[in-house]
Structures are given as structure tokens and as C-alpha cells.
Amino acid sequence: MTERKPLGMTFESWIDRQIRVAQERGDFNDLEGTGKPLPGAGQPHDELWWVKGYVEREGLSREALLPTPLQLRKEIERLPETARELPTEQAVRDVADDLNRRIVAWLRTPSGPQVPIATVRVDDLVARWRDDRATTGRTPTPPVQNRPVERDGRWRRFTRYLRGTTRFPARTRP
């Protein structure tokens, strides 16, 4: 515990005395960074220095600091290279569907800068993936048969109700 400042002594002289005593005891010997310049000395002041330092220390991408729409646009730009590395057509479709799901979620409740973003055309991406496979000599996996799910009339009425194009009839009790 530190001692209290004696009455009649200024704070400056009291602090200077504590530093002098600590130096005499050798408390400041062999400290890390002794003799090295202060990091960032001589550079202009940056308000986000701590964020940049955290990103560098943790090995994160600076892209994580971008607003959501810009992150999505960058991911759309990288999607063909990402798809090229995937082994199956279904994996390509899954990655594209996941990206489209996140795009639609952002379009429903946009936040940040209003950047125009469109969903990815999955079939075009798969066709490009097949062409890349054909040119590199890798055999493409057989295409996935996308059968439409058969639904009965109640499901159609329910989806129309959700879209607001129809209303359920009022129930009457016998």
C-alpha cells in the first residue's frame, strides 16, 4: 500500500520523492522496452490506434472493421475463387446459398451505408465452377437434381396469407 502524502508537501514534490526512492531501490532496472523508442512516437495522432493494434495483435483481417454491406460486397467478389477450391457442386451451392441468405437478411434490415447489393446467381456460379473443372482436367461431380417439393393446397394458401395476398376465412363454430 502506498503511503499518504504528508501535510504541507506539494503533490509534485511527494511524487518526485517516491520516484527517486524507487529508482534508488532498483525497481526500474531491467524493465521491458528499456532504451527503445516509444511506439508511435513522431507519427500523427490516430484516434483508432487501439483498434488497429488489437487487429494486428490478434492476427485479424482489417476487413472485419468494414460495415456489413461492404463486407458482403467483398465476399461476393471473392466468391468465384472460393468456389474454385470447393470439391463438389453441392458445396458450391451451399456456400452461395449461405451468402445469399446473409445478403437477404441485410436487405431486410439495412444498417450502415446504403450500398447496392444483389444476391448471387447460384446457377451461374455452378456453371463457372463446372467450366473451371473441365479446363483443369478435374471431373465435375454429377449435378444435383433439384426437385421442387410437392406441397398441398393448404401450404399454398398459407404462403399466400403470409405474403398478404389472401386472408383465411373466418372460422365458425358449430
C-alpha positions as CSV (number, residue, x, y, z in Angstrom):
1,M,0.0,0.0,0.0
2,T,1.2,3.5,-0.8
3,E,1.9,6.0,1.9
4,R,-0.2,9.1,2.3
5,K,1.0,12.5,1.3
6,P,2.3,14.4,4.3
7,L,0.7,17.7,5.1
8,G,2.4,20.7,3.8
9,M,4.1,18.9,1.0
10,T,3.0,19.5,-2.6
11,F,1.9,16.6,-4.7
12,E,4.7,17.2,-7.2
13,S,7.5,17.0,-4.7
14,W,5.9,14.0,-3.0
15,I,5.6,12.1,-6.3
16,D,9.1,13.1,-7.3
17,R,10.4,11.7,-3.9
18,Q,8.6,8.4,-4.4
19,I,10.1,8.0,-7.9
20,R,13.6,8.8,-6.6
21,V,13.3,6.3,-3.8
22,A,12.0,3.6,-6.3
23,Q,15.0,4.3,-8.6
24,E,17.4,4.0,-5.7
25,R,15.8,0.6,-4.7
26,G,16.3,-0.5,-8.4
27,D,12.6,-1.0,-9.1
28,F,13.0,0.4,-12.7
29,N,16.0,-1.8,-13.6
30,D,15.6,-4.4,-16.4
31,L,12.2,-3.3,-17.5
32,E,10.9,-4.5,-20.8
33,G,11.5,-1.9,-23.5
34,T,14.3,0.0,-21.7
35,G,16.3,2.0,-24.2
36,K,13.7,1.5,-27.0
37,P,11.7,4.4,-28.5
38,L,8.1,4.7,-27.6
39,P,5.8,3.0,-30.2
40,G,4.1,5.6,-32.5
41,A,6.4,8.5,-31.4
42,G,6.7,11.0,-34.1
43,Q,3.6,9.8,-36.0
44,P,0.4,11.8,-36.4
45,H,-2.3,11.1,-33.8
46,D,-4.7,8.4,-34.7
47,E,-8.0,8.1,-32.8
48,L,-8.3,4.4,-33.6
49,W,-4.8,3.4,-32.7
50,W,-6.0,0.8,-30.1
51,V,-8.4,-0.9,-32.6
52,K,-5.6,-1.2,-35.2
53,G,-3.2,-2.5,-32.5
54,Y,-5.8,-5.1,-31.4
55,V,-6.4,-6.3,-35.0
56,E,-2.7,-6.7,-35.6
57,R,-2.1,-8.5,-32.2
58,E,-4.9,-10.9,-32.8
59,G,-4.0,-11.5,-36.5
60,L,-7.4,-10.5,-37.7
61,S,-8.2,-9.1,-41.1
62,R,-8.9,-5.4,-41.3
63,E,-11.9,-6.3,-43.4
64,A,-13.7,-7.2,-40.1
65,L,-13.9,-3.5,-39.4
66,L,-15.9,-2.7,-42.5
67,P,-19.6,-2.2,-42.4
68,T,-21.8,-5.2,-43.3
69,P,-22.7,-4.2,-46.8
70,L,-19.0,-3.7,-47.8
71,Q,-18.1,-7.0,-46.2
72,L,-20.8,-8.7,-48.3
73,R,-19.6,-7.0,-51.5
74,K,-16.0,-8.1,-50.8
75,E,-17.3,-11.7,-50.2
76,I,-19.2,-11.6,-53.5
77,E,-16.0,-10.5,-55.3
78,R,-14.1,-13.4,-53.8
79,L,-16.8,-16.0,-54.3
80,P,-15.6,-17.3,-57.7
81,E,-12.1,-18.0,-56.2
82,T,-13.7,-19.6,-53.1
83,A,-15.9,-21.8,-55.3
84,R,-13.0,-22.9,-57.4
85,E,-11.4,-24.6,-54.4
86,L,-14.6,-26.5,-53.3
87,P,-14.7,-30.2,-54.2
88,T,-18.4,-30.7,-55.0
89,E,-21.2,-28.9,-56.7
90,Q,-23.3,-29.2,-53.6
91,A,-20.6,-27.4,-51.6
92,V,-20.6,-24.6,-54.1
93,R,-24.4,-24.3,-53.9
94,D,-24.2,-24.4,-50.1
95,V,-21.7,-21.5,-49.9
96,A,-23.6,-19.4,-52.4
97,D,-26.9,-20.1,-50.6
98,D,-25.3,-19.1,-47.3
99,L,-24.1,-15.8,-48.8
100,N,-27.5,-15.1,-50.4
101,R,-29.1,-15.8,-47.0
102,R,-26.9,-13.2,-45.4
103,I,-27.5,-10.7,-48.2
104,V,-31.2,-11.0,-47.9
105,A,-31.0,-10.6,-44.1
106,W,-29.1,-7.4,-44.6
107,L,-31.5,-6.2,-47.3
108,R,-34.5,-6.7,-44.9
109,T,-32.9,-4.6,-42.2
110,P,-30.2,-2.5,-43.7
111,S,-27.7,-0.8,-41.4
112,G,-24.7,1.3,-42.2
113,P,-24.0,2.8,-45.6
114,Q,-26.6,2.1,-48.3
115,V,-24.6,0.1,-50.8
116,P,-26.4,-1.6,-53.6
117,I,-26.1,-5.4,-53.3
118,A,-27.7,-8.1,-55.3
119,T,-27.9,-11.8,-54.5
120,V,-25.6,-14.2,-56.2
121,R,-26.9,-16.3,-59.2
122,V,-26.2,-19.7,-57.9
123,D,-26.7,-21.5,-61.3
124,D,-24.2,-19.1,-63.0
125,L,-21.7,-19.8,-60.3
126,V,-22.1,-23.5,-60.6
127,A,-21.7,-23.3,-64.4
128,R,-18.5,-21.3,-64.0
129,W,-17.3,-23.9,-61.4
130,R,-18.0,-26.7,-63.9
131,D,-16.2,-24.9,-66.7
132,D,-13.2,-24.4,-64.4
133,R,-13.2,-28.1,-63.6
134,A,-13.4,-29.0,-67.3
135,T,-10.4,-26.8,-68.2
136,T,-8.3,-28.0,-65.3
137,G,-9.0,-31.6,-66.1
138,R,-10.8,-32.4,-62.9
139,T,-14.0,-34.3,-63.4
140,P,-17.1,-32.5,-62.2
141,T,-19.4,-34.2,-59.8
142,P,-22.8,-35.1,-61.2
143,P,-25.3,-32.3,-60.9
144,V,-27.7,-32.3,-58.1
145,Q,-31.3,-32.9,-59.1
146,N,-33.3,-30.0,-57.6
147,R,-36.8,-31.4,-57.5
148,P,-39.5,-29.0,-56.4
149,V,-41.1,-30.0,-53.2
150,E,-44.7,-31.0,-53.7
151,R,-47.0,-29.2,-51.4
152,D,-50.7,-29.5,-50.9
153,G,-53.2,-26.7,-51.2
154,R,-53.1,-25.7,-47.6
155,W,-49.4,-24.8,-47.8
156,R,-50.1,-22.6,-50.9
157,R,-52.9,-20.9,-49.1
158,F,-50.7,-20.3,-46.0
159,T,-47.9,-18.8,-48.1
160,R,-50.4,-16.5,-49.8
161,Y,-51.6,-15.5,-46.4
162,L,-48.1,-14.7,-45.3
163,R,-47.5,-12.6,-48.3
164,G,-50.7,-10.8,-47.7
165,T,-52.4,-11.7,-50.9
166,T,-55.2,-13.6,-49.3
167,R,-56.9,-13.9,-45.9
168,F,-58.0,-17.0,-44.1
169,P,-61.8,-17.3,-43.9
170,A,-63.3,-16.7,-40.5
171,R,-63.8,-19.8,-38.5
172,T,-67.3,-20.7,-37.5
173,R,-68.0,-22.9,-34.5
174,P,-70.8,-25.5,-34.9
